[in-house]
Amino acid sequence: MTRTAEKIDALVREDSSMADALEAIRERADRNGGEVQWADVSDELTSGQWGRLIEKGVLIDGDQGFEIADREAFDRALDGDAESTGGGASADVDVDDEESSWSQWDKLAGVGALLLMPGYWFDSIRSVVGSTIDVVLGPLDAALPFYAVILSVALITGLYSSLLQANLMDTEVMGKYQEQMKAVQEEQKEIRQEKKEAEERGASEEEIERLEDELERAREEQMEAMADNLGMFKEQFRPMVWIMLLTIPLFLWMYWKIQTVGIDGAEATAVMPLVGTVEWNSGLVGPMPAWIVWYFLCSMGFSQLLRKSLNIDMSPSGA
């Protein structure tokens, strides 16, 4: 239910004669091209009812008089269809849980990535994965200096990461989740403001209690929306399992190449910006070795460049 429909519903609950007054306003607005003045309906409703409609924002200033703020919601409320749109702000935003469900292949990719992670701690796993990947990357390593090999790996990972995120992450679904949360927060803000205005004008206890009930309902909707945001987290993490499945073996190969096999000669060091000559295995940023820093710098740079060149936008979009 929209805020306009909720306001109309609340006004009718407070004063049953308000329904006839609203109908008179609608009829007069239809005759006058969408606008209505107090003189047009003074015989159909009281000045108090007229003032309440303006105060609640059901009627807003027009060119020559007043006009209905949200005609569609106004009509639905009067025709008894307001409840069909749902029970609150979150119901106005349709989020289908099936849209963000993982496929069986996504789950298998996640399991595969988890099975590869122990390779960071166990030499035996790292050696098996590293020697296997060396069949593919060994020729590249033989043809290029090691800093260029890391740069090439960063380019490859940046490319498939961008493509996987573009194809597996549904930004429209993420946009719906964000829109849902924004709608609930906006509803709470409006109810708080309405309650504050009611208290300032000395409204009845019944009206204050009704607004408190509405605020409590809005809080419950916010809690439900926060729980629903698990779907947005799943949507964000879906491409990550594939990226991890492909990246961990490459990372383990670099780790295996430097730590286990070792790099000799001039390739054992590199000249890096700001810090000068460093060994690949020496700590550069705290305990983080130079080769990892170089990889992340190259990967982040290539990822941004590829997304720009391929016109890949990862920001959530509305429905």
C-alpha angles and dihedrals in degrees: 000000000000122000092252091053091047091051092050091047090051092048092051091049090053094045120017091197088063089081091064090045091053091048090052090051091050093050093048092046090053091052094047098048096263101317132097134189130204091248090058095059104023090112093053102049141019125258088246091058091047091051092048091054091052092043092051092049094243087122120041134183116285133182097279103002137344130316134197110268097218110013096183093053090042091056093045091051094050094043092051096248098112093100091055090072094061139264103284149346094300090056090061089065112067112211116176111206090206090064091067098040120127121238123229089257091055090054092048089051089053091051091048092052091050091051091053096050096079086066088081090065106028119067094203094059092042091052093050094048093040095050090047094051089044088071087068102031098035094085090049090050091050093051100044137044112259096253088057090048090056089046090052092049089050090051092051094047091046091052099050092039091057093045094047093049091048093050103035103035111078103210090186092061090046089050090053092054091050091046090051093053092044091051092052092048091048091050091053090050092052093047092049090050091047091049091049091051091047092052092048093054092045098248121189122277089245092059093046090049091049091052091048089053090050090050091050090050090050090052090052089050089052091053090050091048091051089053090048089054086078083082090060090050090051090049091052094046096047096084090039093069090056092045090050092047090056099035102047093064091050091048092048090051092055090045091049092046094053103033104033108024096028131211119251135196126008092342091066090077136042136195108236130186116271095359103056123206115010137165115246093238097045121104112262106166104028108300092341109114122234096249092058092048091049091048094050093047091051093042095051092046094049092044092056092044093049093048091051094046093045092042093236112166115192097180114115114261129206124249 
